Amino acid sequence: MNDARIPTHLWVEAFIRNCFSNGISVTVINKGEKLGGTVLFKLYQSIDSCRVLAQMRNSKDKIEWYPIHKKETVDEKEASSLIDLSLTRDPDLWVIEVESQDIKLPFDDY
């Protein structure tokens, strides 16, 4: 692990502040491990249209986001089931819900 990484709780706080300052609704569904927990995003467009993205690092140690489902979008019930399953496997996950009309992460630098 690269010791220069920002602790997860600070990264999450910065993301939330950025959302609030841009008028984007965001909720922390699950607080994970403060220093090294990974993050899941639930991007909520409507009850029938959500995406769940998992955090991964590429070969250059840069964060990338990948859907944890095969379909383009899932309904909210399926998104919640996927999140629950992920939390069963890793209770240290941070889960953040973002309201998103285009079901994309609101910022390119996250």
Secondary structure, DSSP 8 states (H G I E B T S, - for coil): --TTS--HHHHHHHHHHHHHHTT--EEEEE---TTT--EEEEEEEETTEEEEEEEEE-TTS-EEEEESSSSS-B-HHHHHHHHHHHHHH-TT-EEEEEE-TTSS-S-TT-
